[in-house]
Amino acid sequence: MKLSWTKGKDEAVSKEISDNFKASALTRERLKELLEEVVASAENSSLTKDGYGVPNWAYLQADIIGYKRAIKEVLSLISK
């Protein structure tokens, strides 16, 4: 569990957060699977040639990269 989960919280709240984090292992694992599917889907859509004809292709690619980066940040927060 990343320290950011309990940063700035008192000891009692930190312990409750930690306990809840540990208790949610199965749910977090499923969420991880779902988010990895989302990242894979975004990756696949960014690799198709269909988008080359779009005038704002570069912005579309930047959006996909930012989206994947945000999902990966969530993945790092829910991982052990």
C-alpha positions in Angstrom: 0.0 0.0 0.0 1.4 3.4 -1.0 2.0 5.9 1.8 -0.1 8.5 0.0 -3.2 6.5 1.3 -2.5 7.5 4.9 -0.5 10.7 4.4 -1.7 13.5 6.7 -4.1 11.1 8.6 -3.9 10.4 12.3 -2.9 7.0 13.6 -6.4 5.6 14.1 -7.6 6.6 10.6 -4.4 5.3 9.1 -4.9 1.9 10.7 -8.5 1.8 9.5 -7.5 2.7 6.0 -4.7 0.1 6.0 -7.1 -2.6 7.4 -9.7 -1.8 4.7 -7.1 -1.8 2.0 -6.0 -5.3 3.1 -9.6 -6.5 3.3 -10.3 -5.4 -0.2 -7.6 -7.5 -1.9 -10.1 -9.4 -4.1 -12.0 -6.3 -5.2 -8.7 -4.5 -5.9 -7.4 -7.4 -8.0 -10.6 -7.4 -10.1 -10.4 -3.7 -10.5 -6.8 -4.1 -11.6 -7.9 -6.6 -14.3 -10.6 -4.3 -15.5 -8.3 -1.3 -15.7 -5.6 -3.3 -17.5 -8.2 -4.3 -20.1 -9.0 -0.6 -20.5 -5.3 0.3 -21.0 -5.0 -2.6 -23.6 -8.0 -1.3 -25.4 -6.7 2.2 -25.5 -3.3 0.9 -26.7 -5.0 -1.1 -29.5 -7.0 1.9 -30.6 -3.9 4.1 -30.7 -2.2 1.6 -33.1 -4.9 1.5 -35.8 -4.3 3.2 -39.1 -7.8 4.6 -39.2 -6.9 7.7 -37.2 -4.3 8.9 -39.7 -6.9 10.7 -41.8 -8.1 12.7 -38.8 -6.7 16.3 -38.9 -6.2 16.4 -35.1 -4.5 13.0 -35.0 -1.6 14.3 -32.8 -4.1 15.6 -30.2 -5.9 12.3 -30.3 -2.7 10.4 -29.6 -1.8 12.8 -26.8 -5.2 12.2 -25.2 -4.8 8.5 -25.4 -1.3 8.7 -23.8 -2.7 10.9 -21.0 -5.6 8.5 -20.5 -3.3 5.5 -20.2 -1.0 7.4 -17.8 -3.9 8.3 -15.5 -5.2 4.7 -15.5 -1.7 3.4 -14.7 -1.5 5.9 -11.8 -4.7 4.4 -10.4 -3.3 0.9 -10.9 -0.2 1.9 -8.9 -2.5 3.2 -6.1 -4.5 0.0 -5.8 -1.5 -2.3 -5.9 0.2 -3.6 -2.8 
